[in-house]
């Protein structure tokens, strides 16, 4: 329980639908069993349809999100175009591996729709940048076991954006209710080719 | 047997083949009386039935000891086949303790019938099982037990236990190594947690979807879905699914294969 990954708590999940992806996170920030904040989003935007979710040690969540904001801004200035989710995934992977022997204690998740191909893309990483390309869903955080159970039970292929929203929301809310370190509300993004919908979920406040 | 005897190297220090030790090296012997045999169990009740299910894989570390080691047992039957039993017990954790516990409870329920001339009620059996577990408070049966049957009114009854006898009657419960995967799925699909009636109100006026007893076909499908999901993501769960359904007509056993990887 003294693992750096379990001190602050938090959960994140991404799912693929038909021509759309969804990414969601909880809002809790804690210090062990004590809840410090119920407004700590773990999702970060890096382009019109590219998102990064970060769970783990809160100080590293802030540091890593700031680091990638800088790196993605530099990419956009040099290339004069937005970063694709696949490119962000490789940037995340190589950046994390640079810290191979003193890693950031984060479990990142990338979700987005590629703006040239229109194809949905999700992937997850371990703390040193090994990429997990998944066709269905990616989970991370202290509620990852619970999320594996709910996602494996509720997910089905080729869901519409509305169905995908319902599925990812139910999967996340049910999972965090069985994890003492996650919860206190949630944030959900539904990403389509040229539309992003952000929704806030109340959830259980305990 | 090898897993029970913990063999450790004598010394962490670098040794040379020519170095002469002046005294014999001290050897630390240890014995850990428990093994985790993995697996998962799950119980759900309905209006006139209860289902207890468990996978049939038995593991020790990364080894599979058996692909058919049942975790769900009939309690208080007339013979070895369990004919005439009206209570079900599932045990997951340390298989040897689970087996011993099942034998103890089976004997107790049989003795009750011979002494009182009537079958033991599920409520009485539930309390007795708690006592049996607490009697070994300082050398526990290393198991998570679930007891199922029909109560005095004929409705499904399910009791779940911790290893030292703390227990509670519930509508559904998952136990074992994949409990953390299955339980939130059950909260959502059996007790309808986080589900609301669309358009029933705004904010706090929004009505939660009421949970009620589910039909048997729905419950059976939920159990299958829960286990096929657990098999995908947990290495200790697999091989076979044993489902025991208890109704007023007796106990029905259903076995279906699961993935063996």
Contacts between the chains, C-beta under 8 A, distances in Angstrom:
chain1	res1	chain2	res2	distance
A	145	B	180	4.3
A	145	B	181	5.9
A	146	B	180	5.7
A	146	B	181	6.9
A	146	B	183	7.6
A	146	B	184	4.6
A	148	B	181	5.5
A	148	B	233	4.5
A	149	B	178	7.4
A	149	B	180	6.9
A	149	B	181	3.0
A	149	B	182	5.7
A	149	B	183	7.4
A	149	B	184	5.8
A	149	B	185	5.1
A	149	B	229	6.2
A	149	B	230	7.0
A	149	B	233	7.3
A	150	B	184	5.1
A	150	B	185	5.3
A	150	B	188	6.7
A	152	B	181	7.3
A	152	B	229	3.8
A	152	B	230	7.8
A	152	B	232	5.4
A	152	B	233	5.8
A	153	B	185	4.3
A	153	B	189	7.4
A	153	B	225	5.8
A	153	B	226	6.7
A	153	B	229	4.6
A	154	B	185	7.5
A	154	B	188	7.6
A	169	B	194	7.9
A	170	B	188	5.9
A	170	B	194	6.0
A	170	B	195	7.3
A	173	B	193	8.0
A	173	B	194	4.2
A	174	B	184	4.4
A	174	B	185	7.0
A	174	B	187	5.4
A	174	B	188	4.1
A	174	B	193	6.1
A	174	B	194	5.6
A	175	B	184	5.0
A	177	B	184	6.7
A	177	B	187	6.6
A	177	B	193	6.5
A	177	B	194	7.1
A	178	B	180	6.9
A	178	B	183	5.7
A	178	B	184	4.4
A	178	B	187	6.9
A	203	B	194	7.4
